[in-house]
Amino acid sequence: MREDYYDAVFEAAKGLAERVRQITGLSSDGGELFQKAFAKGDPYLFFNSMQTDSEKSEFTGVKELLEAIFHLARNPAAHTPKINWRVEETKALDILTLISFAHKYLDECHRMPNK
């Protein structure tokens, strides 16, 4: 019998939202949390100066990466019975690699001074 990596993926994905909440002080979850934390006109956090098009694009990309991980990994795990949402090892490793990559950006994030 193959081992299922459901719990590892689910907990790691939830950890992303917790990191954003810790940085920003916000209490929401998922898409709402990421959209507010990374709002273009009034963000709650930063990791670059957002002065150039490249910096703005990178900032948006991190927000979209976090949202994508929630849509692909966290939400199915949260809303589907465990028996119906099995995660094989190779898929779990890919998802966990993306989550690790996202955490590396969160490591560089700081709360906006006015928040």
Secondary structure, 3 states (H helix, E strand, C coil): CCCCCHHHHHHHHHHHHHHHHHHHCCCCCHHHHHHHHCCCCCCCEECCCCCCHHHHHHHHHHHHHHHHHHHHHHHHHHHCCHHHCCCCHHHHHHHHHHHHHHHHHHHCCEECCCC
